[in-house]
Amino acid sequence: MYSQQELDDAVAAGAITADSANALRAFISTQRSASIVDEEQFRLITGFNDIFVALASVILLVAVSWIGQVLGEGLNLVVSNDGPSPLGGAALAATAWGLATYFTAKRRMALPSIVLLIAFAIGVMWTSFTVLALPLPDDASDSVQGLVTAAAAAITAGGAWLHWKRFKVPITIAVGAAAVSGIVAALVAAAVGDALTNGQMETLMLTTVLVLGIGVFALAMRWDGSDPERVTRRSDVAFWLHLLAAPMIAHPVFNLLGLTDGNASIAEAFVVVGIYVALGIAALAIDRRALLVSGLAYVLYAIAELFEEFGAIGLNIALTALVIGSALLLLSAFWHQARHAVIGILPAGLTAKLPPLHSLTPPAVNHAPDA
């Protein structure tokens, strides 16, 4: 299977014409009875070799970071006597970058590129945090630890930017956004220090994450807006940003409303379901399914509680899975039609900024051979 970006690269290289690429996209959309926009494509694997290389890379990366950690312990270069060593993180980041120069830059393998990018970011964060934490005493205040975490996140964001400039892996922007979010959250934690109780701190951090999630969502929509037809790498970047933003929004919302304390009432369960429906409408409007996936665990829990409340104790989990599974499959089958219904009730000024709608009836395709 060829990705949209590879089709664009083929056009740029002169292998095929732009008209041929567009005709192929239209044909695939017709065969699937859905537009390319609604398919929400992104590139994960191109073959089993992607999985093979990803697994081998993980094994190698674990090995080199382990060796670096052991060497750091031998040199007494560790945090708090028995903590992490910057040598382990440095080995991880360096190896991930080196592997990416071949498997990402030359081979353009999707899954290994994602694995190597995440490993590189973890390695940079690991190294920077441990280097900054080495001179700190064990009893350093929360404010100091927050500042160190913020500085390490800033270095990680810089590393993600360098990785993007070199390799252009779509998930890199989301990793950078996560690092920037970490900077803000750590600075907020450092600013309040020990002034708040645990409960107040939890509420503050959840609120912070919610605001950051909305910011990431806005960034994702900006990337989506630059490619409304979703045929370039920008759409893949937006996909990963949406995937990051969704739990950053859903988790704080459900927690701040007190819907995850393990004792959901009927009223709270209905609130969860109502919020999930609202998330579903938003997902349809922006044509992204990440919001539905991120809130799935909460709505499963809520509906299970409802079934148990009404006496279906032995079957509550099975009935919950039946209801949610059926609903999501129906929504998937009629996603295009549901989008038309949702977009139809939104203001024109808003719909102009959303992914375009396409005809519900695919154009006919002439399968007769050329004369």
N, C-alpha and C positions, 0 to 999 in steps of 0.2 A: 504494500500500500504506500502511495506517495503522499507526502504532506502538502498542504497548500504552499508553504514556503519553498519546497523543492520544485513545485510547478513554476513559481515565480522565478526561481534561480535558473530553471531550464529556459524560460522566456528570455531572461537577461543574457544568458550564454548563447542564445540563438539556436538552441536545439529544436525548439518549437515556436510557433508564433503565438502572440497574445490571443488571437481569435481561437486558435486550436485549444489553448489552455482553458479559455472561458467555455468553449463548447464541451470540453471534457467535464468541467464542473457542472454545467447544466445537465449533461447526460446522467452523471452520478446522482444529482438531486432528483431527477425524474425516476431513476431506478429505485430510489429509496422512498419515494413519495413524500419527501420533505426537503426543504431548502438547506443549503450548506450552513446558513446562519443558524437554523434551528438544530442542526446536528451537533453543534458545539464541539467541533473537532479540536483535538490537540494531539501532539505527537508524543507517544510514550515508548513504544517499541516498534522496530521495523522487522524483527524476526527473532528467533530463539537465541541467536548469537548475542543480542542485546542483553538478555537475561544471563547468559553464560558469562559475558564480560563483566556485567554488574556484580554477579556473585564472586567472581575471581577478584574484582577490585575491592570488594568489601573485605574479603579474607586478607588481601595484601595490606590494606589500610589499617585493619585491626592489628596485624602483625607489627608493622613499622611503628605505630603509636605505642604499642605495648613495649617494644624494644626501647623506644625513646624514654618511656616512663621508667623502665628499669635502670637505664643509664643515668637518668636524672636522680633516682634514688641513691645510686652508687656514689654520685658526686655530691649528695646531700643538697641538691638543687630542687627542693620541693616546698610546697606551702604547708605550714603547720606541721613539720616533721614527717607526717605520713600522708600528705595530700598530693594533689596532682603536680606534675613537673612540666615546665614550659618546653622541655625537649620532646615530650610526647606529642604535644600540640604542634610544634614546629615540624616534626617528622611527618605528621598527618597532613598538614597544609602543603608542605613541599611535595610530597608524593602525589597528592591529589592534583596539584597544578601540573606536575610533570606528566602524569597519565592523561590529563586533559589536552595537552599539546598534541597528542596522537589520536585518542579516541573521540575527542570533541572537535578539535580544529581540522583534523584530516579525515577521520572516518565518519564524522557527523552522526554518531550513535546516540540515540535519544536517551534511553534509560541510563546507560553509563554516565552520560553527561550530567544528568540530574544527580546521580549518586555522588559523582566527583565534586560537583559544585557544593552540595550540602556538606560533604566531608571537608572541603576546603574552608567553608565558613566556620564549621565547628572547630577546625584546627586553628584558625586565626583567633577565634574567640577564646579558646583554651589557652593559647600562647600568650595573648595580650593580657588576659585576666591574671594568669599566674605570675607573669613578669611584674605586673603592677602590685600584686598582692604579696610578693616575696618579702619586701621590707616591712610589711605591716605586722604589728603585734597580734597575738591570738585574740586579744580582747578589744580589737578595734571597734569603734562605735558603728551603729547602723548607718549613720550619715556618711562616714568614710567608706564603708563597704558599698554604699549606693553610688558614690562618686567613682569608685574603682570600676564598678559594673558598667556605669555610663561610659567611662573612658574606653573600656574594652569593647562595648557595643559600637562606639564611634569608630574604632579601628576596624572592627568587623565590617561596618558599613563601607568604609573606604576600601577594604579588600574586595567586597562584593562589586563595587564600582570598577575596580581594576579588572576583575574577572569578566564583567560585562563588556568592557572595552576590548578585551582580548578575545573572548569566546562567543559572546552574544547568546548565551543559553537563556531561554525565555523565563525560567524560574528565578533567575538571578535578581530581577527587580523585586520580586516578592521577598526574597531573602534579605535584600537591602532594606526594604520597607520594614521587615520584622526587626532588623537591627536598629533602625531609627526609632521604632516603637520602643525597643528595649532601652534606648538612651533616655527617652522622655519618661518612661515608667521608673527607671532607676533614679533620675534626677528628682522626680516627685517624691519617691521614697526617701531620698537623701535630705530633701528639704524639710520634711516633717520629723525625720529622725525618730526619737523615742517619745515624741509628744502625744501620740495617739495610742489608744488601746488596740488590742489585736482585732477586735470587731470593727473599730473605726478605720483601721488601716486596710482591712479587707474591703470595706465599702469604698474607700478612696481608690484603691488599686483597681477594683472592678469598674468603677466609673471612668478611671483613666483609660483602661483598656477599651471600654465602650467608645469613648471619644476617638481614640486612636483607630479603632476598627472602622468607624465612620469615615475617618480621613483616608484610610487605605481603600475603602469602598469608593470614595470619590476619585482617588487616583486610578482605580481599576476602570471606572466609567470613562475617565479621560482617555485611557488607552483604547477602550472599546470604541469611543467616539472617533478616534483617528482611523479606525478600520471597521466601518459599519457593516460591510459585507463579510467580514471575518475570513479573509483569504490570505493574510500575511502573518508574519511572526508577531506583530503587535497584538493580534487576537490571542495568541498563546500567552503572551505576557499578561494580558488582562485576565485570562483564565486563572493563572496562578495567584494573581492579586485578589481575585474574588474568592478563591479557595482559602486564602489567608484571612481576608476580611470577615468571612462568614462566621467562623467560630469566635472571632474577637467581638462580634456584635451579639450573636445568639447567646453565648455562655454568660456574659455579664447581665443581659436582660433577664434571663430566667433566674439567675442567682439573686439579683437585686430585688426581684419581686418575691423572693422567698419560696420559690417553687421547687427547690432541690434539697430541702431539709429532711427528706425521707418520710415525711408525714403529710402528703398531699391530700387535701380535702377534695370533695366533689367540685366545689366552686373553683379551687385552684387548678384542678385537672381541666376543667372547661376553659379556664384562662389560657393554659398551655396550648390547648387545641386551637383556640381563637388566634393566639399569637402565631402558631404554625400556619394557619390558613392565611394570615396576613403576609407571612414570609413567602408563602407559595404564590400569592398574587404579585408580590414584588419580584420574585424569581421569574415569573411569566413576563412581567413588564420589561425587565432587562434581558430576558432570554438567557439566564444563567441558572443552573440547577444547584450550585454550591450552597445557596441559602437553605434549600430543602434538606440537603445532606447534613449540614451542620446542626440543624435543630432536630434531627431524627431521633436521637437518643432520648431527648426530653419528652417528645410527644409519645414515644413508645412507653416510657415510664408512666406518663399521665393516663394514657388509655388503659394500661394494665391495672392502674389503681381504680379506674372507673369500673372495669369489669369485676374486679375483686369486691368493690363496694356494693355492686348489684348482685353478688352471690356467686359469680363464676370463678371461684377461687382456684379450682383445679385446672381450669382451661383459660385462665386470664392471659397467660403469655401466648398460648396458641391463637386465641381469638384476636389478641392485639396484632400479632404478626399477620394474621389473615386479613384484617381490616386495612392495616397500613400497607402491606405488600400489594393488595388488590388496588388500593387507591393510587399508589405510585405508578403501578403498571398501566392503569387506565389513563393517568395523567401523561405518561410517556407516550402512549399510543395516540392520544389526541392533543398533544402539546401544541401543535400548530393551530388547531381550532380554538384551543383555550386562550392562546395568545391573541388571536383575533378578537375574542370576546372581551378580554381585559383591556387591550389597546383601544377598543372601540368606545370605552367609557372614560378614557383619560383625556385631558385637555390637549388640543392640537399643539400648543407650544411645548408640552412635555414629550409628546409622542415623536416630535421632530428630532429629539435628541436620543431616541431609543433605536435599537437595531430595527431595520426595516421589516415590514410584513411582506410576504409573497403570496401569490395566488394559492388558494386551497386546492385547486385542481391543477396538477402538473401538466405541462404541455405535452401533446402527443409526440411520440418519437417514431420515425419511420425506420423500421428494422429491415426493410427490403434492401438487398445489395444494389450497389451502383451498376448501372448498365455498362 
